[in-house]
Structure formats: C-alpha cells, structure tokens
Amino acid sequence: MGKKDLNGLRERTCFHVMDPVPIGRTTVYASAYVDRLALKDVNPHLTSIPDLGVYLDGSWDRSWRPLVLTTAKVWFPWDEEPQYILVNWPDMGVVPLVLLSRLVNFVLRQPRGRKIEVGCLGGHGRTGTLLSALVMAAEGKSALDAIKEVRRRYCEKAVESSAQLELLRSYGQKLQENKGGKQ
C-alpha cells in the first residue's frame, strides 16, 4: 500500500487495525493507535471493541479507565478480569522482563474465542515485541524465529530496536530455564 496522509497524521506505509495474527491455538488482533484513530469514521467495523485490549502506549488511555501497569511497579491488582490493560512501555524501548512474562502469561490464559487486541502507537516495535514473545511461549520458538514468524504473519516492520531484540532473547532464556526446571 502506498504512502497516505490520513487527516494530517504522519505518512504511513502500512496500516494496522485489528489485523488477525495466529499464535498457537488462538488469534490475537494487532492494531496501531494512529491507524485506528484515522480509520474510525471510515469503517466502524474495523475499530470494533475487543473483549480484552492490551495497549502498550499512553495514547490508548480511554474514558473507561483501563488498568494501568507502570514499568516501576509490576503487579496485576484486580479481583476480576479487566477489559483493558494499559502498559507504560516507552517507544522503541522495553519493559522489565517480569512484566513481559506476566503479560504473555495473562494473554495466553484467556479463554479460547475471546477477542484480544494488542497495540501500541505505530503497531510495530512494542506490538511486534509482545506478539513475538507470545509466539515464543505458545509455539516454543527462539527469539529470532519468533520475530521472523511475526514479520511473516503480521508486518515486516515488527520489532524495531536492538533493545527489543535483547528483551526477547532474555525472555527466551527465561523460558528455557523454566522448561528445564519443570522436567
């Protein structure tokens, strides 16, 4: 798709609004906030409300007050299932390994058929990193293989920084350690 200027937003070469990404036995829907914002009046179906939203940028802050997870405190303080989780994950950056692990475990524990959306501002770095970690945990792939799969299944721009790659490598080591301890 060629570059477009959407209502004054920066030019984009790809658009992500509820893109289905198969992961293990489930499908996660990936979005970019800027694309949802630009397309909300074009096709309301594209911006349907998911059963669970895991949003990795403060732009997703909504009036229905999602649970906010900061990078300073890593905990899930709820008694019932949240509808939205907002993570303070810096652009091009990373979150603590324990937070990534908890997010992955939380998403993978969701009942089958639940519509789960993952998104950051542009839909590439943070979204691609979480999608890659989900592939690693659900399908047993290495960091590099998971990134390749996410780029094939979702977008070639997924995972943008060396810090995000290193986080995924660390997550892979943690998965291997946990696997070894369970035998």
Backbone bond lengths (Angstrom), bond angles and torsions (degrees), N, CA, C in turn:
res aa  C-N    CA-C-N  psi(-1)  N-CA   C-N-CA  omega(-1)  CA-C   N-CA-C  phi
1 M - - - 1.445 - - 1.526 107.74 -
2 G 1.298 118.55 135.62 1.451 122.24 -178.18 1.510 112.73 -74.79
3 K 1.317 116.03 170.40 1.458 120.32 179.59 1.522 110.27 -67.70
4 K 1.314 115.18 142.47 1.451 120.93 178.48 1.516 108.79 -137.69
5 D 1.308 116.82 151.18 1.453 121.86 173.20 1.518 106.20 -105.95
6 L 1.306 117.85 111.23 1.456 122.42 -176.25 1.525 109.95 -100.40
7 N 1.309 116.06 104.40 1.460 121.66 175.65 1.528 112.45 50.64
8 G 1.317 116.81 40.86 1.450 120.86 177.22 1.517 114.83 84.58
9 L 1.340 118.18 -0.97 1.458 120.49 178.05 1.520 109.23 -74.66
10 R 1.317 115.95 159.74 1.461 119.16 179.49 1.522 110.36 -57.74
11 E 1.305 115.69 154.28 1.462 120.05 -179.38 1.521 110.02 -64.29
12 R 1.322 115.69 139.66 1.451 122.09 -179.76 1.521 108.62 -125.15
13 T 1.309 116.27 145.25 1.457 119.90 177.84 1.526 111.40 -103.42
14 C 1.318 117.00 -11.68 1.458 120.91 175.74 1.525 108.25 -146.25
15 F 1.318 115.10 155.22 1.455 120.77 -176.27 1.518 109.08 -126.05
16 H 1.329 115.94 139.06 1.458 120.35 -177.93 1.521 110.02 -133.08
17 V 1.313 115.26 105.90 1.455 121.25 175.68 1.520 107.46 -135.42
18 M 1.321 115.59 106.69 1.463 122.67 179.67 1.534 111.63 53.17
19 D 1.333 115.87 44.45 1.464 121.04 176.59 1.536 109.07 -71.40
20 P 1.318 118.71 122.43 1.471 119.72 179.31 1.527 111.16 -72.13
21 V 1.339 115.57 130.12 1.464 121.52 179.08 1.527 107.28 -126.74
22 P 1.341 117.65 107.47 1.470 119.21 179.05 1.525 110.43 -68.78
23 I 1.332 114.87 130.79 1.464 121.41 178.64 1.521 107.23 -138.57
24 G 1.319 115.57 113.81 1.461 118.98 -177.04 1.516 109.98 58.76
25 R 1.338 115.93 -126.56 1.465 120.74 -179.27 1.522 112.97 -97.59
26 T 1.310 116.64 12.75 1.458 120.25 -178.60 1.527 110.78 -128.34
27 T 1.295 116.13 175.55 1.459 122.11 174.17 1.519 107.53 -127.60
28 V 1.311 115.95 130.08 1.456 122.71 175.39 1.520 106.35 -108.71
29 Y 1.315 117.12 143.40 1.462 121.74 -179.56 1.519 108.83 -104.13
30 A 1.325 116.76 126.83 1.461 121.82 -176.19 1.522 110.55 -107.78
31 S 1.325 115.21 139.15 1.463 120.47 -178.22 1.519 111.16 -141.57
32 A 1.321 114.35 159.39 1.461 122.52 170.97 1.522 106.93 -113.28
33 Y 1.307 116.97 132.71 1.459 120.09 -178.41 1.523 111.55 -58.06
34 V 1.343 117.09 -43.27 1.468 119.35 -177.76 1.523 111.32 -62.77
35 D 1.333 118.00 -32.44 1.460 120.47 179.63 1.524 111.23 -76.13
36 R 1.318 117.02 -40.16 1.462 120.08 176.58 1.527 109.73 -60.49
37 L 1.313 115.76 -43.65 1.466 121.43 -179.54 1.532 110.51 -61.76
38 A 1.316 116.35 -44.49 1.465 121.09 -177.04 1.522 112.37 -71.23
39 L 1.326 117.49 -31.81 1.458 120.70 -173.47 1.521 114.41 -100.46
40 K 1.322 118.74 0.15 1.464 120.14 -173.84 1.516 113.22 -60.58
41 D 1.326 118.18 -31.90 1.458 120.18 179.60 1.528 112.47 -90.29
42 V 1.320 117.79 -14.30 1.461 122.14 -178.01 1.526 110.77 -77.30
43 N 1.324 116.65 -49.83 1.457 121.51 -177.99 1.530 108.75 -147.01
44 P 1.337 117.92 96.62 1.466 120.80 -177.94 1.523 113.37 -57.06
45 H 1.334 118.29 -28.39 1.465 120.88 179.08 1.526 111.04 -61.98
46 L 1.330 116.33 -35.80 1.465 119.96 179.90 1.518 112.21 -64.11
47 T 1.313 116.27 -25.70 1.462 119.70 -177.37 1.525 110.86 -111.19
48 S 1.316 116.55 36.45 1.461 120.58 178.44 1.530 110.03 -63.73
49 I 1.301 115.44 156.33 1.459 120.97 -176.96 1.528 109.03 -84.27
50 P 1.336 117.19 126.93 1.464 120.70 179.65 1.533 111.08 -78.24
51 D 1.323 115.99 169.02 1.465 120.61 173.66 1.518 110.75 -72.19
52 L 1.325 116.23 -33.94 1.459 122.27 178.23 1.511 108.55 -142.23
53 G 1.305 117.29 130.39 1.452 122.37 175.04 1.522 110.14 -113.28
54 V 1.316 117.03 130.08 1.466 122.41 174.53 1.517 105.40 -116.49
55 Y 1.326 115.63 102.25 1.458 121.70 -171.54 1.520 110.54 -109.47
56 L 1.325 115.16 130.86 1.457 122.48 -168.45 1.519 112.51 -109.22
57 D 1.328 116.90 24.24 1.465 121.80 179.52 1.523 108.00 -153.76
58 G 1.325 116.29 142.30 1.455 120.90 -179.00 1.514 114.97 -61.76
59 S 1.325 117.83 -17.55 1.467 120.86 178.17 1.519 111.76 -60.47
60 W 1.328 117.37 -24.94 1.462 121.58 -177.67 1.521 111.88 -78.65
61 D 1.331 118.99 -4.84 1.463 121.40 -178.87 1.523 108.71 -51.74
62 R 1.313 116.58 126.75 1.461 120.97 -173.53 1.516 111.05 -123.82
63 S 1.301 116.17 162.48 1.451 121.43 -177.73 1.526 112.83 -64.96
64 W 1.360 117.74 -19.46 1.463 118.42 -179.86 1.523 111.75 -85.45
65 R 1.312 117.63 13.72 1.455 125.46 172.55 1.529 114.77 51.44
66 P 1.303 116.90 78.27 1.468 118.89 176.90 1.521 110.12 -68.74
67 L 1.285 115.22 161.11 1.448 120.77 173.61 1.514 107.75 -66.80
68 V 1.313 117.24 131.67 1.465 120.99 179.83 1.520 108.80 -103.96
69 L 1.306 115.81 126.34 1.461 122.37 174.99 1.518 107.46 -109.03
70 T 1.291 117.24 120.04 1.453 118.18 178.80 1.520 109.22 -92.50
71 T 1.321 116.26 166.68 1.455 118.61 176.39 1.520 110.29 -80.95
72 A 1.317 117.94 -14.22 1.461 120.86 -179.49 1.534 111.06 -80.23
73 K 1.313 116.93 -38.08 1.460 120.93 179.68 1.517 108.11 -119.03
74 V 1.293 115.21 127.70 1.453 119.91 -176.77 1.521 108.12 -112.96
75 W 1.309 115.68 97.80 1.451 120.69 178.83 1.512 109.68 -159.75
76 F 1.299 115.95 160.53 1.455 121.94 178.82 1.533 106.89 -119.64
77 P 1.327 118.23 88.41 1.474 121.12 -173.42 1.529 113.77 -87.04
78 W 1.305 118.12 66.56 1.453 118.53 177.94 1.527 110.62 -137.71
79 D 1.300 115.12 152.08 1.460 120.85 175.84 1.520 110.92 -97.82
80 E 1.304 116.49 -27.82 1.454 120.69 178.52 1.524 108.88 -120.60
81 E 1.299 115.83 165.32 1.461 120.50 -177.70 1.524 111.58 -64.98
82 P 1.326 117.49 129.37 1.472 119.67 176.52 1.530 109.86 -77.06
83 Q 1.320 115.83 159.50 1.462 119.65 174.43 1.530 109.91 -93.10
84 Y 1.325 116.31 -27.90 1.455 120.82 -178.61 1.518 109.45 -140.69
85 I 1.314 115.51 141.66 1.457 122.12 173.79 1.513 106.61 -123.17
86 L 1.309 116.35 129.30 1.462 121.61 177.99 1.520 107.98 -114.52
87 V 1.324 116.16 120.93 1.459 122.32 -176.75 1.530 109.06 -109.04
88 N 1.298 116.42 131.66 1.463 121.90 177.44 1.534 108.00 -83.42
89 W 1.324 116.04 82.91 1.465 123.13 -175.14 1.523 106.65 -112.96
90 P 1.327 118.88 115.26 1.471 120.43 -175.89 1.533 113.16 -65.44
91 D 1.315 115.41 142.46 1.460 121.67 178.39 1.523 109.23 -57.95
92 M 1.318 116.05 133.32 1.469 124.91 -178.56 1.532 112.04 67.52
93 G 1.310 117.08 2.30 1.459 120.89 -175.67 1.512 113.08 -107.44
94 V 1.324 114.55 -160.31 1.461 121.87 -176.23 1.523 109.80 -135.70
95 V 1.317 114.78 168.57 1.460 123.13 171.70 1.525 106.91 -113.96
96 P 1.338 118.00 166.11 1.465 119.17 175.82 1.526 111.18 -58.57
97 L 1.302 115.56 146.75 1.466 121.80 -178.54 1.525 111.51 -55.34
98 V 1.322 117.27 -39.52 1.459 120.15 -179.15 1.529 111.10 -64.30
99 L 1.320 118.31 -35.15 1.458 120.77 177.90 1.530 110.41 -69.87
100 L 1.332 117.60 -44.17 1.461 120.38 176.69 1.526 110.11 -57.21
101 S 1.312 116.62 -45.61 1.458 121.65 -179.21 1.524 111.17 -61.40
102 R 1.314 117.53 -43.48 1.465 120.72 -179.95 1.522 111.53 -67.08
103 L 1.326 117.01 -38.31 1.464 119.76 176.94 1.526 110.95 -62.79
104 V 1.326 116.13 -46.24 1.460 120.64 179.78 1.525 110.07 -60.44
105 N 1.315 116.82 -49.01 1.462 120.16 -179.57 1.524 111.46 -60.56
106 F 1.319 116.57 -40.67 1.460 120.69 -179.94 1.531 111.01 -63.87
107 V 1.324 116.90 -46.53 1.466 120.28 -179.08 1.530 110.09 -64.54
108 L 1.313 117.92 -43.94 1.460 120.65 -176.87 1.526 113.02 -70.91
109 R 1.322 117.99 -18.49 1.470 121.31 177.59 1.531 112.73 -84.79
110 Q 1.312 117.54 -5.25 1.464 119.81 -178.01 1.520 110.48 -66.70
111 P 1.333 116.42 145.41 1.467 119.33 179.04 1.525 111.60 -59.88
112 R 1.303 115.33 145.22 1.462 121.42 178.38 1.525 110.13 -59.10
113 G 1.303 116.71 139.16 1.452 121.29 -179.93 1.518 114.12 91.21
114 R 1.327 117.16 -8.97 1.459 120.07 177.58 1.528 108.24 -75.10
115 K 1.319 117.32 130.94 1.467 122.32 -177.61 1.529 108.69 -82.54
116 I 1.343 115.60 109.57 1.465 122.44 -176.07 1.517 109.03 -111.63
117 E 1.334 116.38 125.58 1.464 121.80 177.86 1.523 108.92 -109.95
118 V 1.321 115.97 135.46 1.460 123.22 174.49 1.520 106.74 -119.71
119 G 1.316 117.37 134.45 1.456 118.20 179.57 1.515 113.75 -161.09
120 C 1.314 114.92 152.09 1.459 122.30 171.64 1.530 106.42 -127.08
121 L 1.300 118.14 -160.91 1.463 120.27 -176.50 1.531 111.73 -67.90
122 G 1.328 117.30 -53.27 1.463 121.02 -177.31 1.514 114.53 -101.46
123 G 1.335 117.43 -10.62 1.460 120.80 177.10 1.513 114.92 81.47
124 H 1.323 118.24 16.24 1.464 119.63 -176.56 1.526 113.84 -117.41
125 G 1.317 117.87 -68.93 1.460 121.15 -171.82 1.515 114.46 -66.16
126 R 1.326 116.47 -66.29 1.463 120.39 -177.42 1.526 111.28 -68.41
127 T 1.323 116.60 -42.31 1.463 120.44 177.96 1.527 109.63 -62.15
128 G 1.332 117.23 -47.19 1.464 121.06 179.17 1.510 112.71 -62.29
129 T 1.331 116.79 -35.23 1.462 120.54 179.15 1.522 110.55 -67.20
130 L 1.329 117.28 -46.56 1.470 119.08 178.58 1.527 110.80 -65.74
131 L 1.322 118.19 -41.86 1.467 120.45 177.39 1.538 110.56 -60.02
132 S 1.326 117.05 -41.50 1.472 120.63 179.23 1.526 111.02 -64.10
133 A 1.322 116.70 -41.52 1.468 120.07 178.18 1.532 110.38 -64.42
134 L 1.316 117.15 -37.53 1.466 120.82 176.31 1.532 111.06 -62.54
135 V 1.329 116.61 -42.82 1.470 121.06 177.83 1.529 109.89 -63.45
136 M 1.320 116.99 -41.51 1.460 120.49 179.52 1.526 110.64 -59.15
137 A 1.331 116.42 -48.04 1.457 120.79 -176.45 1.531 112.16 -72.04
138 A 1.320 117.14 -40.85 1.465 120.80 -175.42 1.522 113.53 -80.11
139 E 1.336 116.72 -29.77 1.461 120.04 -172.54 1.526 113.97 -119.11
140 G 1.331 116.97 -1.50 1.460 120.25 176.45 1.515 114.92 71.28
141 K 1.308 117.79 26.31 1.470 121.19 -178.67 1.526 110.94 -89.84
142 S 1.326 115.61 156.06 1.468 121.43 173.78 1.526 109.14 -72.74
143 A 1.312 116.72 169.31 1.468 121.02 179.62 1.527 111.26 -57.69
144 L 1.321 116.72 -50.03 1.469 119.48 -178.10 1.522 112.19 -64.79
145 D 1.333 117.23 -40.79 1.464 120.05 178.72 1.527 111.26 -67.29
146 A 1.326 116.73 -37.21 1.469 120.34 178.29 1.525 110.63 -65.35
147 I 1.331 117.14 -42.47 1.463 120.65 178.22 1.533 109.70 -61.67
148 K 1.326 116.56 -44.49 1.480 119.89 178.19 1.522 110.63 -58.84
149 E 1.321 116.58 -42.61 1.467 120.57 -179.60 1.525 111.19 -65.70
150 V 1.325 117.13 -43.48 1.464 120.05 179.54 1.527 110.07 -65.15
151 R 1.313 116.85 -38.69 1.471 119.31 177.08 1.527 111.32 -66.02
152 R 1.308 117.36 -32.60 1.469 120.71 177.82 1.530 110.80 -75.66
153 R 1.311 116.92 -44.36 1.465 121.41 -174.60 1.531 113.10 -79.84
154 Y 1.334 116.10 -27.17 1.464 119.61 -171.26 1.527 113.27 -122.80
155 C 1.325 117.37 -70.35 1.464 120.79 -176.60 1.518 110.39 -157.17
156 E 1.321 115.59 137.22 1.470 120.79 -178.62 1.522 112.68 -66.50
157 K 1.339 117.87 -12.41 1.466 121.43 -179.93 1.530 113.12 -94.22
158 A 1.325 117.68 3.40 1.457 121.50 -177.76 1.526 111.23 -62.50
159 V 1.298 116.60 136.53 1.471 126.92 -177.07 1.527 107.89 68.28
160 E 1.326 114.94 108.64 1.465 119.90 -170.23 1.521 116.30 -106.14
161 S 1.311 118.63 -21.83 1.466 118.15 -171.56 1.523 111.80 -126.40
162 S 1.311 114.60 159.78 1.472 119.87 177.25 1.526 109.88 -65.91
163 A 1.329 118.08 -31.55 1.467 120.89 177.70 1.532 110.09 -63.62
164 Q 1.335 117.18 -39.11 1.459 120.68 178.52 1.521 110.90 -67.50
165 L 1.324 117.41 -39.21 1.465 121.25 175.70 1.531 110.36 -61.85
166 E 1.322 116.97 -43.92 1.467 120.54 179.76 1.525 111.67 -64.57
167 L 1.334 116.80 -38.01 1.467 119.93 176.19 1.528 109.96 -60.55
168 L 1.330 116.63 -43.24 1.462 119.92 179.38 1.528 112.08 -66.41
169 R 1.310 117.20 -36.65 1.471 120.08 176.54 1.533 109.87 -64.17
170 S 1.325 116.11 -42.89 1.473 120.07 177.45 1.519 110.92 -63.57
171 Y 1.322 116.18 -38.76 1.456 120.05 178.17 1.535 110.14 -64.89
172 G 1.312 117.05 -40.07 1.460 120.98 176.54 1.519 112.02 -60.78
173 Q 1.341 116.37 -40.87 1.464 119.89 177.03 1.526 110.70 -63.01
174 K 1.331 115.65 -41.61 1.469 119.79 178.82 1.519 110.63 -62.86
175 L 1.330 117.63 -42.37 1.457 120.61 177.71 1.526 111.11 -61.17
176 Q 1.328 117.11 -41.59 1.470 120.73 179.42 1.523 110.71 -65.60
177 E 1.322 117.23 -41.37 1.467 120.85 178.07 1.534 111.10 -62.70
178 N 1.327 115.80 -43.53 1.467 119.80 179.51 1.525 110.97 -66.13
179 K 1.322 116.66 -37.73 1.459 121.65 178.61 1.527 109.67 -64.48
180 G 1.320 116.23 -42.97 1.459 121.07 -179.93 1.519 112.35 -65.46
181 G 1.317 116.64 -33.97 1.468 120.93 -179.61 1.516 112.98 -74.87
182 K 1.325 117.82 -19.58 1.465 120.87 -178.10 1.520 112.93 -88.88
183 Q 1.321 117.36 -8.05 1.467 119.46 -176.72 1.511 111.30 -81.15
